[in-house]
Amino acid sequence: MDLMFPKKPYRTHGGAHVPHHKNTAQMESAVMPCPSQVILPMQQHVGAPCKPLVAKGDTVLVGQKIADSQAYVSAPIHASVSGTVSAITQVMLPGGQFVEAIVIDSDGQMTVSPDVKPPVVETAEDLIQAVRESGLVGLGGAGFPAHVKLNVPEGKTLDTLIVNVAECEPYITADNREALENSWAVLSGVYTLRDLLHLKRVIIAVEDNKPDVIEALRKIADNPKMDPEDTVRVLPLKSQYPQGAEKVLVQACTNRVIPLGKLPADVGCLVMNVTSVAFLANYLKTGMPLVSKRVTIDGSAVEYPKNVIVPIGTKISEVISFCGGYKKPPRKILMGGPMMGIALTTDELPILKQNNGILAFAEEEAGLPEPTECIRCGRCVSGCPMHLVPTLLEKYTEQKDTEQLQKLGILCCMECGTCVFNCPAGRPLVQAIRLGKALIRKAGTK
């Protein structure tokens, strides 16, 4: 495969020019004080849920492992505050499923567990084990256990690391602040991954609407003392949604197309979110597992939008209060961005590992247009990065024709929302596609 560094990004299909609304991009992150209580669901990752390792009444310390699973695709969970386990209960996640959760009443001390020690990492196997113990999952929103991604299947070879700093969702600026505030950690993590996984090149992909991030990372990446063989470079991307989606990003950076049903590893690439890379560097230095998260708090209903570093498990309502509370009644609260985020029924849910933003909108911004008949304009088709025909997927979902849905590739849809954004008729295409996928899953279990 060609391992030249591209001078400019390769062309990709579809997308949309969404408004950025990066209101908090120039605001330094604020650290939230220790909350009075945290709620830690056992499912904060793709894969098998964890089982509690503690019981009601136990004393726990920051960084202590309190839940784990024997399953390969899973990631342990650690206490984000010190205090006492007050309950092991059931909570509902944003997607509607119920899972076990550990509730910890904080003692306000944030005492660190003696188990928190930097791991000894000398080989790729050491790295994979350390990453698993850290509890790291994809921090860009996907929540895929990082150790699984790093464990390359036999017969496959990686040659390229792509660091995802695109952050193409409107409003969200958590990764932007990570790159500016912890640029050393970003590059340290990059060099660790490059050397231990024997990667030949690293492309740090940043949308060109973040010139300060590009400059900050280039200062380090272009330093010959840090990178004498010039294997790490920053690639500015066009500011176009969904530039940060893995399949789109891989093609933009390498011109390699990930086949249907395959992963970046199948075309020699490893894609990692910038905050995940920075966390890895800090974990190897300190041994502190994933216990806190930077979250963008924004939207027309929030008094003082900002990026906040919070203990995982903190209630959303407490984080909003830290940002001055609501200046208007919130009509819609989203976990994530406006394109792919999930609407919440309450702000009493906790911040999860994979959360990168909480957006609260007042009445005037939260309304949805009344859908009208499709006018056959084709904007949903031309905008789909996966070359799908959303109107047909909607049609066959209504007809419950799972055979046609599979033939049309509905399972390839990444639910980016580009079709809905481009649709002048306001058709609920993504909602229909989600229902279509559910029909296929239901048919497959019979």
Rosetta blueprint (number, residue, H / E / L):
1 M L
2 D L
3 L L
4 M L
5 F L
6 P L
7 K L
8 K L
9 P L
10 Y L
11 R L
12 T L
13 H L
14 G L
15 G L
16 A E
17 H L
18 V L
19 P L
20 H L
21 H L
22 K L
23 N L
24 T L
25 A L
26 Q L
27 M L
28 E L
29 S L
30 A E
31 V E
32 M L
33 P L
34 C L
35 P L
36 S L
37 Q E
38 V E
39 I E
40 L E
41 P E
42 M L
43 Q L
44 Q L
45 H L
46 V L
47 G L
48 A L
49 P L
50 C L
51 K E
52 P E
53 L L
54 V L
55 A L
56 K L
57 G L
58 D L
59 T E
60 V E
61 L L
62 V E
63 G L
64 Q L
65 K E
66 I E
67 A E
68 D E
69 S L
70 Q L
71 A L
72 Y L
73 V L
74 S L
75 A L
76 P L
77 I E
78 H E
79 A L
80 S L
81 V L
82 S L
83 G E
84 T E
85 V E
86 S E
87 A E
88 I E
89 T E
90 Q E
91 V E
92 M E
93 L L
94 P L
95 G L
96 G L
97 Q L
98 F E
99 V E
100 E E
101 A E
102 I E
103 V E
104 I E
105 D E
106 S E
107 D L
108 G L
109 Q L
110 M L
111 T L
112 V E
113 S L
114 P L
115 D L
116 V L
117 K L
118 P L
119 P L
120 V L
121 V L
122 E L
123 T L
124 A H
125 E H
126 D H
127 L H
128 I H
129 Q H
130 A H
131 V H
132 R H
133 E H
134 S H
135 G L
136 L L
137 V E
138 G L
139 L L
140 G L
141 G L
142 A L
143 G L
144 F L
145 P E
146 A H
147 H H
148 V H
149 K H
150 L H
151 N L
152 V L
153 P L
154 E L
155 G L
156 K L
157 T L
158 L L
159 D L
160 T E
161 L E
162 I E
163 V E
164 N E
165 V E
166 A L
167 E L
168 C L
169 E L
170 P L
171 Y L
172 I L
173 T L
174 A H
175 D H
176 N H
177 R H
178 E H
179 A H
180 L H
181 E H
182 N L
183 S H
184 W H
185 A H
186 V H
187 L H
188 S H
189 G H
190 V H
191 Y H
192 T H
193 L H
194 R H
195 D H
196 L H
197 L L
198 H L
199 L L
200 K L
201 R E
202 V E
203 I E
204 I E
205 A E
206 V E
207 E E
208 D L
209 N L
210 K L
211 P H
212 D H
213 V H
214 I H
215 E H
216 A H
217 L H
218 R H
219 K H
220 I H
221 A H
222 D L
223 N L
224 P L
225 K L
226 M L
227 D L
228 P L
229 E L
230 D L
231 T L
232 V E
233 R E
234 V E
235 L E
236 P E
237 L E
238 K L
239 S L
240 Q L
241 Y E
242 P L
243 Q L
244 G L
245 A L
246 E H
247 K H
248 V H
249 L H
250 V H
251 Q H
252 A H
253 C H
254 T H
255 N L
256 R L
257 V L
258 I L
259 P L
260 L L
261 G L
262 K L
263 L L
264 P H
265 A H
266 D H
267 V H
268 G L
269 C E
270 L E
271 V E
272 M E
273 N E
274 V H
275 T H
276 S H
277 V H
278 A H
279 F H
280 L H
281 A H
282 N H
283 Y H
284 L H
285 K H
286 T H
287 G L
288 M L
289 P L
290 L L
291 V L
292 S E
293 K E
294 R E
295 V E
296 T E
297 I E
298 D E
299 G L
300 S L
301 A L
302 V E
303 E L
304 Y L
305 P L
306 K E
307 N E
308 V E
309 I E
310 V E
311 P E
312 I L
313 G L
314 T L
315 K E
316 I H
317 S H
318 E H
319 V H
320 I H
321 S H
322 F H
323 C L
324 G L
325 G L
326 Y E
327 K L
328 K L
329 P L
330 P L
331 R L
332 K E
333 I E
334 L E
335 M E
336 G L
337 G L
338 P L
339 M L
340 M L
341 G L
342 I E
343 A E
344 L E
345 T L
346 T L
347 D L
348 E L
349 L L
350 P E
351 I L
352 L L
353 K L
354 Q L
355 N L
356 N L
357 G E
358 I E
359 L E
360 A E
361 F E
362 A L
363 E H
364 E H
365 E H
366 A H
367 G L
368 L L
369 P L
370 E L
371 P L
372 T L
373 E L
374 C L
375 I L
376 R L
377 C L
378 G L
379 R H
380 C H
381 V H
382 S H
383 G H
384 C L
385 P L
386 M L
387 H L
388 L L
389 V L
390 P H
391 T H
392 L H
393 L H
394 E H
395 K H
396 Y H
397 T H
398 E H
399 Q L
400 K L
401 D L
402 T H
403 E H
404 Q H
405 L H
406 Q H
407 K H
408 L L
409 G L
410 I H
411 L H
412 C H
413 C L
414 M L
415 E L
416 C L
417 G L
418 T H
419 C H
420 V H
421 F H
422 N H
423 C L
424 P L
425 A L
426 G L
427 R L
428 P L
429 L H
430 V H
431 Q H
432 A H
433 I H
434 R H
435 L H
436 G H
437 K H
438 A H
439 L H
440 I H
441 R H
442 K H
443 A H
444 G H
445 T H
446 K L
